[in-house]
Amino acid sequence: MSEIFTKSRARNVFYGGSLFFVVVFVALTAQSHRYIVKTSTAGAPITEEIKLGKEVWERHSCINCHTLHGEGAYFAPEVGNVMTRWGVIEDPEMAYEVLKGWMEAQPSGIEGRRQMPHFEITEEEMRGLAEFLRWADQTNTQNWPPNDAG
């Protein structure tokens, strides 16, 4: 004879299965939290200057032309490692000066060539943007995107 699945047995299976999956979910959440905390990709703490730089980056929609760690448009160069490519990653003042000089040299005015718009950026915003790009450059991207070119 076949055994009948009673209401009581069905309820026990439902509650037992639910409890099992809740325990599994909590265990995986705890394990993920420990892993994420241990393997932070941040290369430097986020400062107010870095936050300002990110706001400048977003306000001027820089990602519409540039990529940052492979995300964004491919119209202009990748800037996730620009400070390393320019050799100014260790020196905040030099990073500011080089970025400022580069942006002031834009646009080129050569017809038919890609050109960067001229943005009215204050000195404080330019320093913030330089710090944001230095911070992004120090982020552990696990070698992504592969970008050796300038």
N, C-alpha and C positions, 0 to 999 in steps of 0.2 A: 504494500500500500504506500501511496505517496503521502508525504507529510504536508500538512496544511500550514500555510503561512498566515498565522493569526495576526490580528490587529496589534496585539501586544508585541509579537516578534517583529513586525514591520516597524513599529515605533522604536524599538530597541536598536534595530539596524540603522534607522534614520538618525537617532540621537548619537549612537556610537560612531557612525560614519562622519557626522557633522563635527563631533568633538575631535576625532582623529585629524580631520582636515584643518580645523582651527589650530590645533597644536602644531601641525606641520607648517602652517602659514606663519605662526608666531616664531617658530624656530628659524625658518628661512629669513624672515624679516630681521631677526637679531643677528644672524650670521652675515647678512648683507650689510647691516649697519656697521658691524665690526670691520668688515673688509673695506668699506668705503672710507671709514675714518683712518684706517691704517695706510691706505694707498691714495691719499689725497694728491691731486695733480697740481695743486697750487704751488708755484715756485716762490711766492712772496705773499705776505699778508696784504689784504685790500685796505688801502688808505683813502682818505677823503679826496686826495688829488687823483687817484686812480678812478674813483667814482665819477669825478668831474670829467675826466678824459673819456670815460665810457659814455657819459651823457653827450659830450661833444660828438663822439663817433656816431651815436644814434641820431642826434638832432640833424646832423649834416648828411645822414644816410650814406656814410662811407662804404657800407657793405653793398650798395648798389653798383659799385665799380670794383672795389677791392675784395679779396677774400681774406678771411681771418681764420687760420687753421683749416683751410679748405672749404669754409662756408662763405657763400656770397657769390658775387659775379666774378667773371674772369676777364673783365675789360681792362683792369689795371692790376699791378703786381700784388702778390700775396704779401701781407704785412704782419703775419704772425711771427715771423722771425727777422723782420726788417732791421731791428736794432743790432742783432748779431751780424747780419750781412754788412751793415754800415760800420761795425766795429765799435759801437758806443754803448753796448749793453751794461757795462760796469759803471759808466759815468753819467748820472742824471743830467748834469749841466751840459755835457757834450751832446747827449741825446736830444735835449731841447734845442740846442744851437743847430744841429744838423737837420732836425725835422723842420725847424723854422726856416732855415735857408732853403731847404728843398721845396717847401710849400710856397715861399716867396718867389722862387724861380718858375712857378707854374702860373698860368698856362704858358705854353711855349709860343703861342701865336703863329705857329706854322700851320697853314691850311692843309687839311687832309690828314692831319696827325691827331692821334688821341690826345686830349687835353684835359687837365684837371681844372675844375672850376676854381675861381678865387673865392675863398671864404673869409668873411670878416670874423676873425678869431682873436680874442684878447690874449695878452701875454699869459695870464693865469690859465686860460683854456688851452693854450698851446703847450704849456708845461704839463697840464693834466693829460692831454692827449699823448705827449711823449711818455709820461709815466704809465699810462694805460698800455701803450705799445711795448714798453719795457716789461711790464707785468705779463702781458700776453706772451712775450718772447720767452719768459722764464717758466711758463706753464709746461708741465710734463705732458706732451701730446703723444708720447710713445712713438715718436718719429713719424707722426702724421700731420700734415700731408708731406709726402716726399718732395722736398723743395730745396735744391741746391743753387738754383739760379737766382740772380738778382733781378 
